[in-house]
Amino acid sequence: MYPDQQKLKLIREAVEEQLAARSLGTRSPEGLFAPIDYTLRLGGKRIRPLLACAAAAAFSEAWQRALPVAVALEIFHNFTLLHDDLMDRSPLRRGQETVYRRWGDNTAILSGDAMSIEAYASLAEVADKSLLAELLPRFSQMALEVCVGQQYDMEFETRSEVRVEEYMEMIRLKTSVLLGSSLELGALVGGATVEQARALYAVGIQLGLAFQIQDDLLDVYGEEKTFGKPIGGDIVNAKKTLLLLYTLEQLQGEDLKRLQEILTYTPEERRAYIDEVRALYDKAGTRLYTEAEIERLTAEAYHGVEQLPLREEGRELLLALFHTLRSHEVACSSSIAIHIYTERSSTRTVTRCSHVPQRPV
């Protein structure tokens, strides 16, 4: 393992320890906090806290000062996933049953709300309280923009036409601002100037766009075992992803009519046509186009990091993390983090360490 990967592993373990220290699995009432504990123990890549701590390391040796911010970002991110699963009626998250399926809609709503509040509680624990004047407004702006992006996403489902520019703005809000804020807030805690932190925010925006487009690509072309949820969900829900919008622009004649016809079907009816829609994507060259966009946006993110006056260790961490995201090494190495969180967060649960998160017993 390379030194930068060892450092990322160390940061990941520290994040898991801080999450476990919040003792969410032992709080009362259990009906409110058990779904929160369950959600966080499903693991995930911990991308946002890693970005925050790596950004802090880019300006200071004391990256640990960013841990309260890192934990706040991870809890907030999981809150959005919890509510997103409810709105999309997704049966699985990270290969496991979603909260609303296990506890019901009302609990999913309330536990998600509690998670968003818990995120602010963690943010307020930053050691240098003078930073809160910068951190709180930026965190709140990010949180609101994520909600705006989610609303646009839902509205797009019922609109007959959506421009590519509108889609890109939607994913900037829904996905990118959280990644950008992870870098920005981490940098501020690490001692960056407002201008330097904002430059890293811009890097995060590019990274977030690439990440979301890649997620959309995996929803169509990935494998359920590694993706963690059923493949083709965006097709079933007729989501206006870049893949669909580009395909609609490229197809002509009978192929275009056929795709438009499938889009008029109900979600349940569309489940039977996932393979046919995928074939139409292939015919339009959509996969190649989408992969090229991911490469372009990722290259811009790399370039942005290279242009900033960062500590060399922090720069290498950020670049290694970007590379890790692309190669899915984070997902493959997350089993250790899942084990740490599970062992320390709840006296009621014992979970074995494995590459696939296990359902709590």
SULVEN-V461062 format. One record per residue. RES is the residue in one small letter. SS is DSSP state (H for helix, E for strand, - for the rest). PHI is phi as a letter, one per 30 degrees, with the letter a starting at -180 (NA if undefined). PSI is psi in degrees with one decimal (none if undefined). Layout:
res=RES ss=SS phi=PHI psi=PSI
res=RES ss=SS phi=PHI psi=PSI
This chain:
res=m ss=- phi=NA psi=130.9
res=y ss=- phi=d psi=155.7
res=p ss=H phi=e psi=-41.2
res=d ss=H phi=d psi=-35.0
res=q ss=H phi=d psi=-35.3
res=q ss=H phi=d psi=-39.7
res=k ss=H phi=d psi=-40.6
res=l ss=H phi=d psi=-38.5
res=k ss=H phi=d psi=-41.2
res=l ss=H phi=d psi=-43.7
res=i ss=H phi=d psi=-44.2
res=r ss=H phi=e psi=-43.5
res=e ss=H phi=d psi=-38.7
res=a ss=H phi=d psi=-38.6
res=v ss=H phi=d psi=-45.6
res=e ss=H phi=d psi=-38.8
res=e ss=H phi=d psi=-40.1
res=q ss=H phi=d psi=-38.0
res=l ss=H phi=d psi=-44.4
res=a ss=H phi=d psi=-35.5
res=a ss=H phi=d psi=-17.1
res=r ss=- phi=d psi=-9.8
res=s ss=- phi=h psi=41.0
res=l ss=H phi=d psi=-28.0
res=g ss=H phi=d psi=-12.3
res=t ss=H phi=c psi=3.1
res=r ss=- phi=d psi=158.2
res=s ss=- phi=c psi=148.8
res=p ss=- phi=d psi=145.7
res=e ss=H phi=d psi=-33.3
res=g ss=H phi=d psi=-24.3
res=l ss=H phi=d psi=-44.4
res=f ss=H phi=c psi=-24.9
res=a ss=H phi=e psi=-42.7
res=p ss=H phi=d psi=-32.5
res=i ss=H phi=d psi=-48.6
res=d ss=H phi=e psi=-43.4
res=y ss=H phi=e psi=-45.7
res=t ss=H phi=d psi=-46.4
res=l ss=H phi=d psi=-29.8
res=r ss=H phi=d psi=-8.3
res=l ss=- phi=d psi=-10.6
res=g ss=- phi=i psi=-112.5
res=g ss=- phi=j psi=177.9
res=k ss=- phi=d psi=-17.9
res=r ss=- phi=h psi=38.1
res=i ss=H phi=d psi=-47.0
res=r ss=H phi=d psi=-46.4
res=p ss=H phi=d psi=-34.0
res=l ss=H phi=d psi=-42.2
res=l ss=H phi=d psi=-42.8
res=a ss=H phi=d psi=-46.6
res=c ss=H phi=d psi=-36.1
res=a ss=H phi=d psi=-38.7
res=a ss=H phi=d psi=-39.8
res=a ss=H phi=d psi=-40.6
res=a ss=H phi=d psi=-20.6
res=a ss=- phi=d psi=-14.3
res=f ss=- phi=b psi=-9.9
res=s ss=- phi=a psi=149.2
res=e ss=- phi=d psi=-25.0
res=a ss=- phi=d psi=64.2
res=w ss=H phi=d psi=-20.2
res=q ss=H phi=d psi=-23.2
res=r ss=H phi=d psi=-19.0
res=a ss=H phi=d psi=-1.9
res=l ss=H phi=d psi=-42.2
res=p ss=H phi=d psi=-37.7
res=v ss=H phi=d psi=-43.5
res=a ss=H phi=d psi=-44.7
res=v ss=H phi=d psi=-40.4
res=a ss=H phi=e psi=-43.9
res=l ss=H phi=d psi=-40.4
res=e ss=H phi=d psi=-41.6
res=i ss=H phi=d psi=-43.9
res=f ss=H phi=d psi=-43.8
res=h ss=H phi=e psi=-44.8
res=n ss=H phi=d psi=-30.6
res=f ss=H phi=e psi=-44.3
res=t ss=H phi=d psi=-36.1
res=l ss=H phi=d psi=-40.1
res=l ss=H phi=d psi=-47.5
res=h ss=H phi=d psi=-35.2
res=d ss=H phi=d psi=-42.1
res=d ss=H phi=d psi=-39.0
res=l ss=H phi=d psi=-46.8
res=m ss=H phi=d psi=-35.9
res=d ss=H phi=d psi=-8.3
res=r ss=- phi=h psi=41.8
res=s ss=- phi=d psi=130.6
res=p ss=- phi=d psi=-25.9
res=l ss=E phi=b psi=148.3
res=r ss=E phi=b psi=121.1
res=r ss=- phi=h psi=38.0
res=g ss=- phi=i psi=2.1
res=q ss=E phi=b psi=162.1
res=e ss=E phi=e psi=135.8
res=t ss=- phi=d psi=161.2
res=v ss=H phi=d psi=-44.9
res=y ss=H phi=d psi=-31.1
res=r ss=H phi=d psi=-31.6
res=r ss=H phi=d psi=-36.7
res=w ss=H phi=c psi=-12.6
res=g ss=- phi=j psi=162.2
res=d ss=H phi=d psi=-47.4
res=n ss=H phi=d psi=-41.7
res=t ss=H phi=d psi=-39.1
res=a ss=H phi=d psi=-41.3
res=i ss=H phi=d psi=-50.4
res=l ss=H phi=d psi=-43.1
res=s ss=H phi=d psi=-36.9
res=g ss=H phi=d psi=-43.5
res=d ss=H phi=e psi=-42.9
res=a ss=H phi=d psi=-35.5
res=m ss=H phi=d psi=-40.5
res=s ss=H phi=d psi=-36.3
res=i ss=H phi=d psi=-40.3
res=e ss=H phi=d psi=-32.5
res=a ss=H phi=d psi=-44.1
res=y ss=H phi=d psi=-35.9
res=a ss=H phi=d psi=-40.6
res=s ss=H phi=d psi=-43.4
res=l ss=H phi=e psi=-39.1
res=a ss=- phi=d psi=-11.4
res=e ss=- phi=d psi=4.9
res=v ss=- phi=e psi=138.9
res=a ss=- phi=d psi=-44.6
res=d ss=- phi=d psi=96.4
res=k ss=H phi=d psi=-21.4
res=s ss=H phi=d psi=-20.8
res=l ss=H phi=d psi=-17.9
res=l ss=H phi=d psi=-28.2
res=a ss=H phi=d psi=-27.5
res=e ss=H phi=c psi=-41.0
res=l ss=H phi=d psi=-45.6
res=l ss=H phi=d psi=-48.5
res=p ss=H phi=d psi=-37.2
res=r ss=H phi=d psi=-40.2
res=f ss=H phi=d psi=-43.0
res=s ss=H phi=d psi=-39.9
res=q ss=H phi=d psi=-42.6
res=m ss=H phi=e psi=-46.3
res=a ss=H phi=d psi=-42.0
res=l ss=H phi=d psi=-41.0
res=e ss=H phi=d psi=-35.2
res=v ss=H phi=d psi=-41.7
res=c ss=H phi=d psi=-39.4
res=v ss=H phi=d psi=-44.2
res=g ss=H phi=d psi=-39.0
res=q ss=H phi=d psi=-38.7
res=q ss=H phi=d psi=-43.9
res=y ss=H phi=e psi=-42.3
res=d ss=H phi=e psi=-43.5
res=m ss=H phi=d psi=-40.4
res=e ss=H phi=d psi=-35.2
res=f ss=H phi=d psi=-28.4
res=e ss=- phi=d psi=-27.6
res=t ss=- phi=c psi=-3.0
res=r ss=- phi=d psi=141.1
res=s ss=- phi=d psi=-28.5
res=e ss=- phi=b psi=135.0
res=v ss=- phi=b psi=130.4
res=r ss=- phi=d psi=151.7
res=v ss=H phi=e psi=-38.5
res=e ss=H phi=d psi=-37.7
res=e ss=H phi=d psi=-40.7
res=y ss=H phi=d psi=-45.2
res=m ss=H phi=d psi=-37.0
res=e ss=H phi=d psi=-38.3
res=m ss=H phi=d psi=-47.0
res=i ss=H phi=d psi=-25.5
res=r ss=H phi=e psi=-44.7
res=l ss=H phi=d psi=-47.0
res=k ss=H phi=d psi=-35.4
res=t ss=H phi=b psi=-49.0
res=s ss=H phi=d psi=-37.8
res=v ss=H phi=d psi=-29.1
res=l ss=H phi=d psi=-39.7
res=l ss=H phi=d psi=-42.7
res=g ss=H phi=d psi=-43.0
res=s ss=H phi=d psi=-32.3
res=s ss=H phi=e psi=-44.6
res=l ss=H phi=d psi=-42.6
res=e ss=H phi=d psi=-50.1
res=l ss=H phi=d psi=-39.7
res=g ss=H phi=d psi=-41.2
res=a ss=H phi=d psi=-41.9
res=l ss=H phi=d psi=-43.0
res=v ss=H phi=d psi=-31.7
res=g ss=H phi=d psi=-7.5
res=g ss=- phi=j psi=10.8
res=a ss=- phi=d psi=155.3
res=t ss=- phi=d psi=164.5
res=v ss=H phi=e psi=-38.7
res=e ss=H phi=d psi=-43.0
res=q ss=H phi=d psi=-41.9
res=a ss=H phi=d psi=-38.4
res=r ss=H phi=d psi=-33.3
res=a ss=H phi=d psi=-38.6
res=l ss=H phi=d psi=-32.6
res=y ss=H phi=e psi=-44.2
res=a ss=H phi=d psi=-37.6
res=v ss=H phi=d psi=-43.3
res=g ss=H phi=d psi=-33.0
res=i ss=H phi=d psi=-46.5
res=q ss=H phi=d psi=-43.4
res=l ss=H phi=d psi=-41.2
res=g ss=H phi=d psi=-39.8
res=l ss=H phi=d psi=-45.6
res=a ss=H phi=d psi=-41.0
res=f ss=H phi=d psi=-43.3
res=q ss=H phi=d psi=-41.5
res=i ss=H phi=d psi=-39.0
res=q ss=H phi=d psi=-38.6
res=d ss=H phi=d psi=-41.8
res=d ss=H phi=d psi=-38.5
res=l ss=H phi=d psi=-43.2
res=l ss=H phi=d psi=-30.7
res=d ss=H phi=d psi=-26.4
res=v ss=H phi=c psi=-39.6
res=y ss=H phi=c psi=-0.3
res=g ss=- phi=d psi=-174.2
res=e ss=- phi=c psi=135.4
res=e ss=H phi=e psi=-35.6
res=k ss=H phi=d psi=-39.6
res=t ss=H phi=c psi=-27.2
res=f ss=H phi=d psi=-28.9
res=g ss=- phi=i psi=0.9
res=k ss=- phi=a psi=163.8
res=p ss=- phi=e psi=137.8
res=i ss=- phi=d psi=140.6
res=g ss=- phi=j psi=10.4
res=g ss=H phi=d psi=-37.2
res=d ss=H phi=d psi=-34.7
res=i ss=H phi=d psi=-44.9
res=v ss=H phi=e psi=-41.8
res=n ss=- phi=d psi=4.4
res=a ss=- phi=h psi=40.1
res=k ss=- phi=d psi=137.8
res=k ss=- phi=d psi=73.8
res=t ss=- phi=d psi=170.4
res=l ss=H phi=d psi=-35.0
res=l ss=H phi=d psi=-46.8
res=l ss=H phi=d psi=-45.6
res=l ss=H phi=d psi=-42.2
res=y ss=H phi=d psi=-42.1
res=t ss=H phi=d psi=-41.9
res=l ss=H phi=d psi=-33.3
res=e ss=H phi=d psi=-32.3
res=q ss=H phi=d psi=-33.6
res=l ss=- phi=d psi=153.2
res=q ss=- phi=b psi=167.3
res=g ss=H phi=h psi=-136.3
res=e ss=H phi=d psi=-33.1
res=d ss=H phi=d psi=-43.3
res=l ss=H phi=d psi=-43.7
res=k ss=H phi=d psi=-39.4
res=r ss=H phi=d psi=-44.2
res=l ss=H phi=d psi=-42.9
res=q ss=H phi=d psi=-35.4
res=e ss=H phi=d psi=-44.7
res=i ss=H phi=d psi=-35.8
res=l ss=H phi=d psi=-19.0
res=t ss=- phi=d psi=-11.4
res=y ss=- phi=d psi=164.5
res=t ss=- phi=d psi=160.0
res=p ss=H phi=e psi=-43.1
res=e ss=H phi=d psi=-37.9
res=e ss=H phi=d psi=-37.3
res=r ss=H phi=d psi=-20.8
res=r ss=H phi=e psi=-30.0
res=a ss=H phi=d psi=-6.1
res=y ss=H phi=c psi=17.1
res=i ss=H phi=e psi=-46.6
res=d ss=H phi=d psi=-37.7
res=e ss=H phi=d psi=-41.1
res=v ss=H phi=d psi=-40.8
res=r ss=H phi=e psi=-39.6
res=a ss=H phi=d psi=-36.5
res=l ss=H phi=d psi=-37.7
res=y ss=H phi=e psi=-45.3
res=d ss=H phi=d psi=-40.7
res=k ss=H phi=d psi=-32.6
res=a ss=H phi=d psi=-6.3
res=g ss=- phi=i psi=24.6
res=t ss=H phi=d psi=-39.1
res=r ss=H phi=d psi=-45.2
res=l ss=H phi=d psi=-42.9
res=y ss=H phi=d psi=-44.7
res=t ss=H phi=d psi=-42.1
res=e ss=H phi=d psi=-35.5
res=a ss=H phi=d psi=-39.0
res=e ss=H phi=d psi=-40.1
res=i ss=H phi=d psi=-43.8
res=e ss=H phi=d psi=-42.2
res=r ss=H phi=d psi=-48.2
res=l ss=H phi=d psi=-38.6
res=t ss=H phi=d psi=-40.7
res=a ss=H phi=d psi=-38.5
res=e ss=H phi=d psi=-37.9
res=a ss=H phi=d psi=-44.8
res=y ss=H phi=e psi=-44.8
res=h ss=H phi=d psi=-40.3
res=g ss=H phi=d psi=-39.9
res=v ss=H phi=d psi=-41.4
res=e ss=H phi=d psi=-27.0
res=q ss=H phi=d psi=-13.8
res=l ss=- phi=c psi=146.8
res=p ss=- phi=d psi=82.8
res=l ss=- phi=c psi=157.3
res=r ss=- phi=d psi=139.1
res=e ss=H phi=d psi=-40.0
res=e ss=H phi=d psi=-43.2
res=g ss=H phi=d psi=-40.3
res=r ss=H phi=d psi=-45.3
res=e ss=H phi=d psi=-36.4
res=l ss=H phi=d psi=-45.2
res=l ss=H phi=d psi=-46.3
res=l ss=H phi=d psi=-38.3
res=a ss=H phi=d psi=-38.9
res=l ss=H phi=d psi=-41.6
res=f ss=H phi=e psi=-44.6
res=h ss=H phi=d psi=-40.1
res=t ss=H phi=d psi=-40.8
res=l ss=H phi=d psi=-41.1
res=r ss=H phi=d psi=-34.0
res=s ss=H phi=c psi=0.3
res=h ss=- phi=i psi=22.2
res=e ss=H phi=d psi=-27.6
res=v ss=H phi=d psi=-46.2
res=a ss=H phi=d psi=-38.0
res=c ss=H phi=d psi=-26.4
res=s ss=H phi=c psi=7.7
res=s ss=- phi=d psi=-7.1
res=s ss=H phi=d psi=-36.4
res=i ss=H phi=d psi=-42.8
res=a ss=H phi=d psi=-41.4
res=i ss=H phi=d psi=-41.7
res=h ss=H phi=d psi=-45.7
res=i ss=H phi=d psi=-47.4
res=y ss=H phi=d psi=-44.5
res=t ss=H phi=d psi=-42.4
res=e ss=H phi=d psi=-34.5
res=r ss=H phi=c psi=-11.0
res=s ss=H phi=c psi=-20.1
res=s ss=- phi=b psi=132.0
res=t ss=- phi=d psi=-11.0
res=r ss=- phi=d psi=-12.5
res=t ss=- phi=b psi=139.2
res=v ss=- phi=b psi=120.4
res=t ss=- phi=b psi=136.5
res=r ss=- phi=d psi=148.3
res=c ss=- phi=d psi=127.9
res=s ss=- phi=a psi=168.0
res=h ss=- phi=d psi=-25.5
res=v ss=- phi=c psi=119.1
res=p ss=- phi=e psi=133.7
res=q ss=- phi=c psi=147.0
res=r ss=- phi=d psi=136.3
res=p ss=- phi=d psi=148.9
res=v ss=- phi=c psi=none
